[in-house]
Amino acid sequence: MSKGHSHDHGHGHDHGHGSHAHAPADFGNAFLIGVVLNTAFVIVEAAYGWISGSMALIADAGHNLSDVLALLLAWGASVAAKRSPSERFTYGYKSSTILAALLNAVLLLIAIGAILFETLRRIAEPAAVQGETMAIVAAIGIAINAGTAALFVRGQHDINIRGAFLHMAADALVSLGVVVAGLAIIWTGERWIDPAVSLVIVLVIAWSTWGLLKDSVAMSMLAVPKGISESEVRAYLTGLPGVDEVHDLHIWPMSTTETALTAHLVMPGGHPGDALLREIQHELEHHHRIGHTTLQIETSRSECGASC
């Protein structure tokens, strides 16, 4: 936290930057394992889906392919987020994790459209399906997808990692549905079961996509991150000793795990001292999850008035 420095117009600037306690965890090995396993399974599932005539298997393979791309995006973003800042990118590449989460949501939407198109065609013209093949291949998919999802369980606070987890967890559930469909076809011989299950798959993917899309768009628009209350932060700053007013308060996500804040504190009594500033930084980081704080101290309300 740098020392305050005064200006002729009576303002001082003080910067408190918290430690990187919320920096992205290293999921490099998890991403590598997930990409290798799922790429292999996509090839196997698509091949057997074609051989068995199962639209449900092909739909799941298509979704698994989008998962591989999603894992690669999330992996690349997590690596980029660790790069040092430059003269042009003074925050580094932390925000790439937000872009990856948004792109993952878009990939899911594309997968939904493609699968839905073919599913509707199959509903109109049901095809013969090998239920045994469906059940066996999908059962393998449950193991692979659930295992991959488990690798990302501990990263749920990071929307980028959560996107990877949701992709894999949804696939495990979808594969379970395909197993059930395969068994149902074996028992009943009904052709409509396969496209019906494929339609359920689309609904599951859409449900998991909505939350990811909504959160990633909000973060891209620099909205206050979920779990942080602007009104509570404002009340805390306003209640500090010597603070008459708080204005120009801004809270935004620097990445999927790090949050920044800037604010002007009107303190007629003058600079409060570095000890209080360190205390404010500590409170914002440990109780409001804001790790990068920049405060400007003013001894009187600035001339811009309410337009600030």
Secondary structure, 3 states (H helix, E strand, C coil): CCCCEECCCCEEEEEEECCCCCCCCCCHHHHHHHHHHHHHHHHHHHHHHHHHCCHHHHHHHHHHHHHHHHHHHHHHHHHHCCCCCCCCCCCCCCCHHHHHHHHHHHHHHHHHHHHHHHHHHHHHCCCCCCHHHHHHHHHHHHHHHHHHHHCCHHHCCCHHHHHHHHHHHHHHHHHHHHHHHHHHHHHHCCCCHHHHHHHHHHHHHHHHHHHHHHHHHHHHCCCCCCCCCHHHHHHHHHCCCCCCEEEEEEEEECCCCCEEEEEEEECCCCCCCHHHHHHHHHHHHHHHCCCEEEEEEECCCCCCHHHC
